[in-house]
Amino acid sequence: MTAIGGAAQAEAIDAGASSRPAEMWLQADWPRITDEVKRLQARIAQATKEGRWGKVSALQRLLTRSHSGKMLAVKRVTENRGKRTPGVDGKTWPTPAAKWKGVEAMQHRSYRALPLRRIYIPKSNGKNRPLGIPRMLCRSMQALWKLALEPIAESLADPNSYGFRPKRSTADAIEYCFTTLAKRKSPEWVLEGDIRGCFDNFSHDWILKHIPMDKEVLRRWLKAGFIDKGTLFATEAGTPQGGIISPVIANMTLDGLEAAVDASVGPTPRACRKFKVNVNRYADDFVVTGVSKDILEQNVLPAVRQFLAVRGLELSEEKTRVTHIADGFDFLGQNVRKYADKLLIKPASKSVKALLEKVREIVRQHRSATQTNLILQLNPVIRGWAMYHRHVVSKSHFTSIDAHIWQLLWKWAMRRHPTKGTGWVKHKYFHVEGHRTWAFTARTKDRGVIRLFRATMIPIVRHVKIRGQANPFDPAWSPYFARRRTATDG
């Protein structure tokens, strides 16, 4: 064999070796993989319901060591929004070959958790929220254990907890506000709870003692630390905001709040009905209703403080308050308030203000952009906000927002052509569409007509709240979720 021929053969062998992992990933039977994981999750949920914790542990081990579980975990972390964000090792898994090698690297015995990369994202109040970004292997391991932990969490969860749970949403939490507060004889007092630095202060000892999963793996995640500006910091409390499994652990830590509040007013469900106590929690935001201010301040509030203290948490005294329903309160971007005997839930003023500020900033940043690009930037923002608020009394807000945005766009158009008259500007940027004579549209060769999305295009539709005990991992609830899905699609 010549030297040239030998080199060519070696290159061919290397190319074949590198392509095999890619082929293995691309040839994966995802429906079979998903079904296998779902079957194991259903068995975990059933064993949890029966209190067979030895069986739960065995099934978790089976799932977290299974090829299907690892494949699905890697698929999820490499297809979510953070797939291009590296951890401290600077690596991502963008190719099929890298994803397959990532699956092969998910070995429990040799696994070590690296510190998280600390980044900051701006909050609505002007402050920054710290996020901890794990490396891809740690993210995949967390996604794998989330598959094994979530069926337990759903089987044990508080009925009226709605945050970061499958098949539940903010719309469910808001609808529960309506259910508990809209009637003539509904409770009139509300405790607004705010937990100070919730994710940063969870007790590691409590989590390690009560979260049912491999304790060594869990300890490595909790104690991994984080690197900020080149410096390594230890983590003595909390779960990282940015970790895939953190919301599940946080929910499991806060589950039981409902029972603690109920017990504070009496030992029986009849006492809860008498004092009209209802807990409504979305992640670490919660409200509790009550028949009187005294019940909430003297019974419920001390019970909540005690419940949180055991878990290393405390309430923010300046943000925790007891409010009369006639004064209203903000919850999850909505304002809940009773006018005489009529409860109205509307978009909160802060939410409307935040939307308009974002729209103004987009218009300002695109002063010299084409009309098409401006519309493409604005449409997702307007549509997303309107879709979020479509289940409440928001039609008048939609109308005023559309009018405000129209004013911004008219000023944007006039500023671009200071020497042209209003008629010329109108003819260039605003067109007739049906009964509308001022539609902000752009005509393009490749996309056709690009229209500005208007909030008033979204119809107001009443949301049907999910049942409190519904469990997506329990096959007995499958017909219920199928009916909900059909109703939503219809």
Secondary structure as a PSIPRED ss2 file (coil, helix, strand):
# PSIPRED VFORMAT (PSIPRED V4.0)

   1 M C   1.000  0.000  0.000
   2 T C   1.000  0.000  0.000
   3 A H   0.000  1.000  0.000
   4 I H   0.000  1.000  0.000
   5 G H   0.000  1.000  0.000
   6 G H   0.000  1.000  0.000
   7 A H   0.000  1.000  0.000
   8 A H   0.000  1.000  0.000
   9 Q H   0.000  1.000  0.000
  10 A H   0.000  1.000  0.000
  11 E H   0.000  1.000  0.000
  12 A H   0.000  1.000  0.000
  13 I H   0.000  1.000  0.000
  14 D H   0.000  1.000  0.000
  15 A H   0.000  1.000  0.000
  16 G H   0.000  1.000  0.000
  17 A H   0.000  1.000  0.000
  18 S H   0.000  1.000  0.000
  19 S H   0.000  1.000  0.000
  20 R H   0.000  1.000  0.000
  21 P H   0.000  1.000  0.000
  22 A H   0.000  1.000  0.000
  23 E H   0.000  1.000  0.000
  24 M H   0.000  1.000  0.000
  25 W H   0.000  1.000  0.000
  26 L H   0.000  1.000  0.000
  27 Q C   1.000  0.000  0.000
  28 A C   1.000  0.000  0.000
  29 D C   1.000  0.000  0.000
  30 W H   0.000  1.000  0.000
  31 P H   0.000  1.000  0.000
  32 R H   0.000  1.000  0.000
  33 I H   0.000  1.000  0.000
  34 T H   0.000  1.000  0.000
  35 D H   0.000  1.000  0.000
  36 E H   0.000  1.000  0.000
  37 V H   0.000  1.000  0.000
  38 K H   0.000  1.000  0.000
  39 R H   0.000  1.000  0.000
  40 L H   0.000  1.000  0.000
  41 Q H   0.000  1.000  0.000
  42 A H   0.000  1.000  0.000
  43 R H   0.000  1.000  0.000
  44 I H   0.000  1.000  0.000
  45 A H   0.000  1.000  0.000
  46 Q H   0.000  1.000  0.000
  47 A H   0.000  1.000  0.000
  48 T H   0.000  1.000  0.000
  49 K H   0.000  1.000  0.000
  50 E C   1.000  0.000  0.000
  51 G C   1.000  0.000  0.000
  52 R C   1.000  0.000  0.000
  53 W H   0.000  1.000  0.000
  54 G H   0.000  1.000  0.000
  55 K H   0.000  1.000  0.000
  56 V H   0.000  1.000  0.000
  57 S H   0.000  1.000  0.000
  58 A H   0.000  1.000  0.000
  59 L H   0.000  1.000  0.000
  60 Q H   0.000  1.000  0.000
  61 R H   0.000  1.000  0.000
  62 L H   0.000  1.000  0.000
  63 L H   0.000  1.000  0.000
  64 T H   0.000  1.000  0.000
  65 R H   0.000  1.000  0.000
  66 S C   1.000  0.000  0.000
  67 H H   0.000  1.000  0.000
  68 S H   0.000  1.000  0.000
  69 G H   0.000  1.000  0.000
  70 K H   0.000  1.000  0.000
  71 M H   0.000  1.000  0.000
  72 L H   0.000  1.000  0.000
  73 A H   0.000  1.000  0.000
  74 V H   0.000  1.000  0.000
  75 K H   0.000  1.000  0.000
  76 R H   0.000  1.000  0.000
  77 V H   0.000  1.000  0.000
  78 T C   1.000  0.000  0.000
  79 E C   1.000  0.000  0.000
  80 N C   1.000  0.000  0.000
  81 R C   1.000  0.000  0.000
  82 G C   1.000  0.000  0.000
  83 K C   1.000  0.000  0.000
  84 R C   1.000  0.000  0.000
  85 T C   1.000  0.000  0.000
  86 P C   1.000  0.000  0.000
  87 G C   1.000  0.000  0.000
  88 V C   1.000  0.000  0.000
  89 D C   1.000  0.000  0.000
  90 G C   1.000  0.000  0.000
  91 K C   1.000  0.000  0.000
  92 T C   1.000  0.000  0.000
  93 W C   1.000  0.000  0.000
  94 P C   1.000  0.000  0.000
  95 T C   1.000  0.000  0.000
  96 P H   0.000  1.000  0.000
  97 A H   0.000  1.000  0.000
  98 A H   0.000  1.000  0.000
  99 K H   0.000  1.000  0.000
 100 W H   0.000  1.000  0.000
 101 K H   0.000  1.000  0.000
 102 G H   0.000  1.000  0.000
 103 V H   0.000  1.000  0.000
 104 E H   0.000  1.000  0.000
 105 A H   0.000  1.000  0.000
 106 M C   1.000  0.000  0.000
 107 Q C   1.000  0.000  0.000
 108 H C   1.000  0.000  0.000
 109 R C   1.000  0.000  0.000
 110 S C   1.000  0.000  0.000
 111 Y C   1.000  0.000  0.000
 112 R C   1.000  0.000  0.000
 113 A C   1.000  0.000  0.000
 114 L C   1.000  0.000  0.000
 115 P C   1.000  0.000  0.000
 116 L E   0.000  0.000  1.000
 117 R E   0.000  0.000  1.000
 118 R E   0.000  0.000  1.000
 119 I E   0.000  0.000  1.000
 120 Y E   0.000  0.000  1.000
 121 I E   0.000  0.000  1.000
 122 P E   0.000  0.000  1.000
 123 K C   1.000  0.000  0.000
 124 S C   1.000  0.000  0.000
 125 N C   1.000  0.000  0.000
 126 G C   1.000  0.000  0.000
 127 K C   1.000  0.000  0.000
 128 N E   0.000  0.000  1.000
 129 R E   0.000  0.000  1.000
 130 P E   0.000  0.000  1.000
 131 L E   0.000  0.000  1.000
 132 G E   0.000  0.000  1.000
 133 I E   0.000  0.000  1.000
 134 P C   1.000  0.000  0.000
 135 R C   1.000  0.000  0.000
 136 M H   0.000  1.000  0.000
 137 L H   0.000  1.000  0.000
 138 C H   0.000  1.000  0.000
 139 R H   0.000  1.000  0.000
 140 S H   0.000  1.000  0.000
 141 M H   0.000  1.000  0.000
 142 Q H   0.000  1.000  0.000
 143 A H   0.000  1.000  0.000
 144 L H   0.000  1.000  0.000
 145 W H   0.000  1.000  0.000
 146 K H   0.000  1.000  0.000
 147 L H   0.000  1.000  0.000
 148 A H   0.000  1.000  0.000
 149 L H   0.000  1.000  0.000
 150 E H   0.000  1.000  0.000
 151 P H   0.000  1.000  0.000
 152 I H   0.000  1.000  0.000
 153 A H   0.000  1.000  0.000
 154 E H   0.000  1.000  0.000
 155 S H   0.000  1.000  0.000
 156 L H   0.000  1.000  0.000
 157 A C   1.000  0.000  0.000
 158 D C   1.000  0.000  0.000
 159 P C   1.000  0.000  0.000
 160 N C   1.000  0.000  0.000
 161 S E   0.000  0.000  1.000
 162 Y C   1.000  0.000  0.000
 163 G C   1.000  0.000  0.000
 164 F C   1.000  0.000  0.000
 165 R C   1.000  0.000  0.000
 166 P C   1.000  0.000  0.000
 167 K C   1.000  0.000  0.000
 168 R C   1.000  0.000  0.000
 169 S C   1.000  0.000  0.000
 170 T H   0.000  1.000  0.000
 171 A H   0.000  1.000  0.000
 172 D H   0.000  1.000  0.000
 173 A H   0.000  1.000  0.000
 174 I H   0.000  1.000  0.000
 175 E H   0.000  1.000  0.000
 176 Y H   0.000  1.000  0.000
 177 C H   0.000  1.000  0.000
 178 F H   0.000  1.000  0.000
 179 T H   0.000  1.000  0.000
 180 T H   0.000  1.000  0.000
 181 L H   0.000  1.000  0.000
 182 A C   1.000  0.000  0.000
 183 K C   1.000  0.000  0.000
 184 R C   1.000  0.000  0.000
 185 K C   1.000  0.000  0.000
 186 S C   1.000  0.000  0.000
 187 P C   1.000  0.000  0.000
 188 E C   1.000  0.000  0.000
 189 W E   0.000  0.000  1.000
 190 V E   0.000  0.000  1.000
 191 L E   0.000  0.000  1.000
 192 E E   0.000  0.000  1.000
 193 G E   0.000  0.000  1.000
 194 D E   0.000  0.000  1.000
 195 I E   0.000  0.000  1.000
 196 R C   1.000  0.000  0.000
 197 G C   1.000  0.000  0.000
 198 C H   0.000  1.000  0.000
 199 F H   0.000  1.000  0.000
 200 D H   0.000  1.000  0.000
 201 N H   0.000  1.000  0.000
 202 F C   1.000  0.000  0.000
 203 S C   1.000  0.000  0.000
 204 H H   0.000  1.000  0.000
 205 D H   0.000  1.000  0.000
 206 W H   0.000  1.000  0.000
 207 I H   0.000  1.000  0.000
 208 L H   0.000  1.000  0.000
 209 K H   0.000  1.000  0.000
 210 H H   0.000  1.000  0.000
 211 I C   1.000  0.000  0.000
 212 P C   1.000  0.000  0.000
 213 M C   1.000  0.000  0.000
 214 D C   1.000  0.000  0.000
 215 K H   0.000  1.000  0.000
 216 E H   0.000  1.000  0.000
 217 V H   0.000  1.000  0.000
 218 L H   0.000  1.000  0.000
 219 R H   0.000  1.000  0.000
 220 R H   0.000  1.000  0.000
 221 W H   0.000  1.000  0.000
 222 L H   0.000  1.000  0.000
 223 K C   1.000  0.000  0.000
 224 A C   1.000  0.000  0.000
 225 G C   1.000  0.000  0.000
 226 F E   0.000  0.000  1.000
 227 I E   0.000  0.000  1.000
 228 D E   0.000  0.000  1.000
 229 K C   1.000  0.000  0.000
 230 G C   1.000  0.000  0.000
 231 T E   0.000  0.000  1.000
 232 L E   0.000  0.000  1.000
 233 F E   0.000  0.000  1.000
 234 A C   1.000  0.000  0.000
 235 T C   1.000  0.000  0.000
 236 E C   1.000  0.000  0.000
 237 A C   1.000  0.000  0.000
 238 G C   1.000  0.000  0.000
 239 T C   1.000  0.000  0.000
 240 P C   1.000  0.000  0.000
 241 Q C   1.000  0.000  0.000
 242 G C   1.000  0.000  0.000
 243 G C   1.000  0.000  0.000
 244 I C   1.000  0.000  0.000
 245 I C   1.000  0.000  0.000
 246 S H   0.000  1.000  0.000
 247 P H   0.000  1.000  0.000
 248 V H   0.000  1.000  0.000
 249 I H   0.000  1.000  0.000
 250 A H   0.000  1.000  0.000
 251 N H   0.000  1.000  0.000
 252 M H   0.000  1.000  0.000
 253 T H   0.000  1.000  0.000
 254 L H   0.000  1.000  0.000
 255 D C   1.000  0.000  0.000
 256 G C   1.000  0.000  0.000
 257 L H   0.000  1.000  0.000
 258 E H   0.000  1.000  0.000
 259 A H   0.000  1.000  0.000
 260 A H   0.000  1.000  0.000
 261 V H   0.000  1.000  0.000
 262 D H   0.000  1.000  0.000
 263 A H   0.000  1.000  0.000
 264 S H   0.000  1.000  0.000
 265 V H   0.000  1.000  0.000
 266 G C   1.000  0.000  0.000
 267 P C   1.000  0.000  0.000
 268 T C   1.000  0.000  0.000
 269 P H   0.000  1.000  0.000
 270 R H   0.000  1.000  0.000
 271 A H   0.000  1.000  0.000
 272 C H   0.000  1.000  0.000
 273 R H   0.000  1.000  0.000
 274 K H   0.000  1.000  0.000
 275 F H   0.000  1.000  0.000
 276 K C   1.000  0.000  0.000
 277 V C   1.000  0.000  0.000
 278 N E   0.000  0.000  1.000
 279 V E   0.000  0.000  1.000
 280 N E   0.000  0.000  1.000
 281 R E   0.000  0.000  1.000
 282 Y E   0.000  0.000  1.000
 283 A C   1.000  0.000  0.000
 284 D C   1.000  0.000  0.000
 285 D E   0.000  0.000  1.000
 286 F E   0.000  0.000  1.000
 287 V E   0.000  0.000  1.000
 288 V E   0.000  0.000  1.000
 289 T E   0.000  0.000  1.000
 290 G E   0.000  0.000  1.000
 291 V C   1.000  0.000  0.000
 292 S C   1.000  0.000  0.000
 293 K H   0.000  1.000  0.000
 294 D H   0.000  1.000  0.000
 295 I H   0.000  1.000  0.000
 296 L H   0.000  1.000  0.000
 297 E H   0.000  1.000  0.000
 298 Q H   0.000  1.000  0.000
 299 N H   0.000  1.000  0.000
 300 V H   0.000  1.000  0.000
 301 L H   0.000  1.000  0.000
 302 P H   0.000  1.000  0.000
 303 A H   0.000  1.000  0.000
 304 V H   0.000  1.000  0.000
 305 R H   0.000  1.000  0.000
 306 Q H   0.000  1.000  0.000
 307 F H   0.000  1.000  0.000
 308 L H   0.000  1.000  0.000
 309 A H   0.000  1.000  0.000
 310 V H   0.000  1.000  0.000
 311 R C   1.000  0.000  0.000
 312 G C   1.000  0.000  0.000
 313 L C   1.000  0.000  0.000
 314 E C   1.000  0.000  0.000
 315 L E   0.000  0.000  1.000
 316 S C   1.000  0.000  0.000
 317 E C   1.000  0.000  0.000
 318 E C   1.000  0.000  0.000
 319 K C   1.000  0.000  0.000
 320 T C   1.000  0.000  0.000
 321 R E   0.000  0.000  1.000
 322 V E   0.000  0.000  1.000
 323 T E   0.000  0.000  1.000
 324 H E   0.000  0.000  1.000
 325 I C   1.000  0.000  0.000
 326 A C   1.000  0.000  0.000
 327 D C   1.000  0.000  0.000
 328 G C   1.000  0.000  0.000
 329 F E   0.000  0.000  1.000
 330 D E   0.000  0.000  1.000
 331 F E   0.000  0.000  1.000
 332 L C   1.000  0.000  0.000
 333 G C   1.000  0.000  0.000
 334 Q E   0.000  0.000  1.000
 335 N E   0.000  0.000  1.000
 336 V E   0.000  0.000  1.000
 337 R E   0.000  0.000  1.000
 338 K E   0.000  0.000  1.000
 339 Y E   0.000  0.000  1.000
 340 A C   1.000  0.000  0.000
 341 D C   1.000  0.000  0.000
 342 K E   0.000  0.000  1.000
 343 L E   0.000  0.000  1.000
 344 L E   0.000  0.000  1.000
 345 I E   0.000  0.000  1.000
 346 K E   0.000  0.000  1.000
 347 P E   0.000  0.000  1.000
 348 A C   1.000  0.000  0.000
 349 S H   0.000  1.000  0.000
 350 K H   0.000  1.000  0.000
 351 S H   0.000  1.000  0.000
 352 V H   0.000  1.000  0.000
 353 K H   0.000  1.000  0.000
 354 A H   0.000  1.000  0.000
 355 L H   0.000  1.000  0.000
 356 L H   0.000  1.000  0.000
 357 E H   0.000  1.000  0.000
 358 K H   0.000  1.000  0.000
 359 V H   0.000  1.000  0.000
 360 R H   0.000  1.000  0.000
 361 E H   0.000  1.000  0.000
 362 I H   0.000  1.000  0.000
 363 V H   0.000  1.000  0.000
 364 R H   0.000  1.000  0.000
 365 Q H   0.000  1.000  0.000
 366 H C   1.000  0.000  0.000
 367 R C   1.000  0.000  0.000
 368 S C   1.000  0.000  0.000
 369 A C   1.000  0.000  0.000
 370 T C   1.000  0.000  0.000
 371 Q H   0.000  1.000  0.000
 372 T H   0.000  1.000  0.000
 373 N H   0.000  1.000  0.000
 374 L H   0.000  1.000  0.000
 375 I H   0.000  1.000  0.000
 376 L H   0.000  1.000  0.000
 377 Q H   0.000  1.000  0.000
 378 L H   0.000  1.000  0.000
 379 N H   0.000  1.000  0.000
 380 P H   0.000  1.000  0.000
 381 V H   0.000  1.000  0.000
 382 I H   0.000  1.000  0.000
 383 R H   0.000  1.000  0.000
 384 G H   0.000  1.000  0.000
 385 W H   0.000  1.000  0.000
 386 A H   0.000  1.000  0.000
 387 M H   0.000  1.000  0.000
 388 Y H   0.000  1.000  0.000
 389 H C   1.000  0.000  0.000
 390 R C   1.000  0.000  0.000
 391 H C   1.000  0.000  0.000
 392 V C   1.000  0.000  0.000
 393 V C   1.000  0.000  0.000
 394 S C   1.000  0.000  0.000
 395 K H   0.000  1.000  0.000
 396 S H   0.000  1.000  0.000
 397 H H   0.000  1.000  0.000
 398 F H   0.000  1.000  0.000
 399 T H   0.000  1.000  0.000
 400 S H   0.000  1.000  0.000
 401 I H   0.000  1.000  0.000
 402 D H   0.000  1.000  0.000
 403 A H   0.000  1.000  0.000
 404 H H   0.000  1.000  0.000
 405 I H   0.000  1.000  0.000
 406 W H   0.000  1.000  0.000
 407 Q H   0.000  1.000  0.000
 408 L H   0.000  1.000  0.000
 409 L H   0.000  1.000  0.000
 410 W H   0.000  1.000  0.000
 411 K H   0.000  1.000  0.000
 412 W H   0.000  1.000  0.000
 413 A H   0.000  1.000  0.000
 414 M H   0.000  1.000  0.000
 415 R H   0.000  1.000  0.000
 416 R H   0.000  1.000  0.000
 417 H C   1.000  0.000  0.000
 418 P C   1.000  0.000  0.000
 419 T C   1.000  0.000  0.000
 420 K C   1.000  0.000  0.000
 421 G C   1.000  0.000  0.000
 422 T H   0.000  1.000  0.000
 423 G H   0.000  1.000  0.000
 424 W H   0.000  1.000  0.000
 425 V H   0.000  1.000  0.000
 426 K H   0.000  1.000  0.000
 427 H H   0.000  1.000  0.000
 428 K H   0.000  1.000  0.000
 429 Y H   0.000  1.000  0.000
 430 F E   0.000  0.000  1.000
 431 H E   0.000  0.000  1.000
 432 V E   0.000  0.000  1.000
 433 E E   0.000  0.000  1.000
 434 G C   1.000  0.000  0.000
 435 H C   1.000  0.000  0.000
 436 R E   0.000  0.000  1.000
 437 T E   0.000  0.000  1.000
 438 W E   0.000  0.000  1.000
 439 A E   0.000  0.000  1.000
 440 F E   0.000  0.000  1.000
 441 T E   0.000  0.000  1.000
 442 A E   0.000  0.000  1.000
 443 R E   0.000  0.000  1.000
 444 T E   0.000  0.000  1.000
 445 K C   1.000  0.000  0.000
 446 D C   1.000  0.000  0.000
 447 R C   1.000  0.000  0.000
 448 G E   0.000  0.000  1.000
 449 V E   0.000  0.000  1.000
 450 I E   0.000  0.000  1.000
 451 R E   0.000  0.000  1.000
 452 L C   1.000  0.000  0.000
 453 F C   1.000  0.000  0.000
 454 R C   1.000  0.000  0.000
 455 A H   0.000  1.000  0.000
 456 T H   0.000  1.000  0.000
 457 M H   0.000  1.000  0.000
 458 I C   1.000  0.000  0.000
 459 P C   1.000  0.000  0.000
 460 I C   1.000  0.000  0.000
 461 V C   1.000  0.000  0.000
 462 R C   1.000  0.000  0.000
 463 H C   1.000  0.000  0.000
 464 V C   1.000  0.000  0.000
 465 K C   1.000  0.000  0.000
 466 I C   1.000  0.000  0.000
 467 R C   1.000  0.000  0.000
 468 G C   1.000  0.000  0.000
 469 Q C   1.000  0.000  0.000
 470 A C   1.000  0.000  0.000
 471 N C   1.000  0.000  0.000
 472 P C   1.000  0.000  0.000
 473 F C   1.000  0.000  0.000
 474 D C   1.000  0.000  0.000
 475 P H   0.000  1.000  0.000
 476 A H   0.000  1.000  0.000
 477 W H   0.000  1.000  0.000
 478 S H   0.000  1.000  0.000
 479 P H   0.000  1.000  0.000
 480 Y H   0.000  1.000  0.000
 481 F H   0.000  1.000  0.000
 482 A H   0.000  1.000  0.000
 483 R H   0.000  1.000  0.000
 484 R H   0.000  1.000  0.000
 485 R H   0.000  1.000  0.000
 486 T H   0.000  1.000  0.000
 487 A H   0.000  1.000  0.000
 488 T H   0.000  1.000  0.000
 489 D H   0.000  1.000  0.000
 490 G C   1.000  0.000  0.000
